[in-house]
Amino acid sequence: MPSQTVAELQAEADKAQRNLKAAQDAAAAEAKVKAEPRAPQVVISDLLEAIVMRLGNRPELKLLLTELKAAAHIEEPAPAAHA
């Protein structure tokens, strides 16, 4: 009889997927920072966007962030194509 249930194995797999995604995101962010210097307002915009997402992607905060980006003339990056 197996020592782990299917639910336990699925939970471990889900956790591993989340850890992998976090590591990939961190690596991509580090590569982006090293690739080219960015204007301070772009860095602040990215920081605020990360904070908004951490807080649960609240619509009122996204609206404020969109307004800030428009006022600072910061363009949204094109969505990345997934292979």
Contact map, one row per residue, 1 for C-alpha under 8 A:
11100000000000000000000000000000000000000000000000000000000000000000000000000000000
11111000000000000000000000000000000000000000000000000000000000000000000000000000000
11111000000000000000000000000000000000000000000000000000000000000000000000000000000
01111101100000000000000000000000000000000000000000000000000000000000000000000000000
01111111100000000000000000000000000000000000000000000000000000000000000000000000000
00011111110000000000000000000000000000000000000000000000000000000000000000000000000
00001111111000000000000000000000000000000000000000000000000000000000000000000000000
00011111111100000000000000000000000000000000000000000000000000000000000000000000000
00011111111110000000000000000000000000000000000000000000000000000000000000000000000
00000111111111000000000000000000000000000000000000000000000000000000000000000000000
00000011111111100000000000000000000000000000000000000000000000000000000000000000000
00000001111111110000000000000000000000000000000000000000000000000000000000000000000
00000000111111111000000000000000000000000000000000000000000000000000000000000000000
00000000011111111100000000000000000000000000000000000000000000000000000000000000000
00000000001111111110000000000000000000000000000000000000000000000000000000000000000
00000000000111111111000000000000000000000000000000000000000000000000000000000000000
00000000000011111111100000000000000000000000000000000000000000000000000000000000000
00000000000001111111110000000000000000000000000000000000000000000000000000000000000
00000000000000111111111000000000000000000000000000000000000000000000000000000000000
00000000000000011111111100000000000000000000000000000000000000000000000000000000000
00000000000000001111111110000000000000000000000000000000000000000000000000000000000
00000000000000000111111111000000000000000000000000000000000000000000000000000000000
00000000000000000011111111100000000000000000000000000000000000000000000000000000000
00000000000000000001111111110000000000000000000000000000000000000000000000000000000
00000000000000000000111111111000000000000000000000000000000000000000000000000000000
00000000000000000000011111111100000000000000000000000000000000000000000000000000000
00000000000000000000001111111110000000000000000000000000000000000000000000000000000
00000000000000000000000111111111000000000000000000000000000000000000000000000000000
00000000000000000000000011111111100000000000000000000000000000000000000000000000000
00000000000000000000000001111111110000000000000000000000000000000000000000000000000
00000000000000000000000000111111111000000000000000000000000000000000000000000000000
00000000000000000000000000011111111100000000000000000000000000000000000000000000000
00000000000000000000000000001111111111000000000000000000000000000000000000000000000
00000000000000000000000000000111111110000000000000000000000000000000000000000000000
00000000000000000000000000000011111110000000000000000000000000000000000000000000000
00000000000000000000000000000001111111000000000000000000000000000000000000000000000
00000000000000000000000000000000111111100000000000000000000000000000000000000000000
00000000000000000000000000000000100111110110000000000000000000000000000000000000000
00000000000000000000000000000000000011111110000000000000000000000000000000000000000
00000000000000000000000000000000000001111111000000000000000000000000000000000000000
00000000000000000000000000000000000000111111100000000000000000000000000100000000000
00000000000000000000000000000000000001111111110000000000000000000000000001000000000
00000000000000000000000000000000000001111111111000000000000000000000000000000000000
00000000000000000000000000000000000000011111111100000000000000000000000000000000000
00000000000000000000000000000000000000001111111110000000000000001001100000000000000
00000000000000000000000000000000000000000111111111000000000000000000000000000000000
00000000000000000000000000000000000000000011111111100000000000000000000000000000000
00000000000000000000000000000000000000000001111111110000000000001000000000000000000
00000000000000000000000000000000000000000000111111111000000001001000000000000000000
00000000000000000000000000000000000000000000011111111100000000000000000000000000000
00000000000000000000000000000000000000000000001111111110000000000000000000000000000
00000000000000000000000000000000000000000000000111111111110011000000000000000000000
00000000000000000000000000000000000000000000000011111111110000000000000000000000000
00000000000000000000000000000000000000000000000001111111100000000000000000000000000
00000000000000000000000000000000000000000000000000111111110000000000000000000000000
00000000000000000000000000000000000000000000000000011111110000000000000000000000000
00000000000000000000000000000000000000000000000000011111111011000000000000000000000
00000000000000000000000000000000000000000000000000011011111111000000000000000000000
00000000000000000000000000000000000000000000000000000000111111100000000000000000000
00000000000000000000000000000000000000000000000000000000011111110000000000000000000
00000000000000000000000000000000000000000000000000010000111111111000000000000000000
00000000000000000000000000000000000000000000000010010000111111111100000000000000000
00000000000000000000000000000000000000000000000000000000001111111110000000000000000
00000000000000000000000000000000000000000000000000000000000111111111000000000000000
00000000000000000000000000000000000000000000100110000000000011111111100000000000000
00000000000000000000000000000000000000000000000000000000000001111111110000000000000
00000000000000000000000000000000000000000000000000000000000000111111111000000000000
00000000000000000000000000000000000000000000100000000000000000011111111100000000000
00000000000000000000000000000000000000000000100000000000000000001111111111100000000
00000000000000000000000000000000000000000000000000000000000000000111111111100000000
00000000000000000000000000000000000000000000000000000000000000000011111111000000000
00000000000000000000000000000000000000001000000000000000000000000001111111000000000
00000000000000000000000000000000000000000000000000000000000000000000111111100000000
00000000000000000000000000000000000000000100000000000000000000000000111111110000000
00000000000000000000000000000000000000000000000000000000000000000000110011111000000
00000000000000000000000000000000000000000000000000000000000000000000000001111100000
00000000000000000000000000000000000000000000000000000000000000000000000000111110000
00000000000000000000000000000000000000000000000000000000000000000000000000011111000
00000000000000000000000000000000000000000000000000000000000000000000000000001111100
00000000000000000000000000000000000000000000000000000000000000000000000000000111110
00000000000000000000000000000000000000000000000000000000000000000000000000000011111
00000000000000000000000000000000000000000000000000000000000000000000000000000001111
00000000000000000000000000000000000000000000000000000000000000000000000000000000111
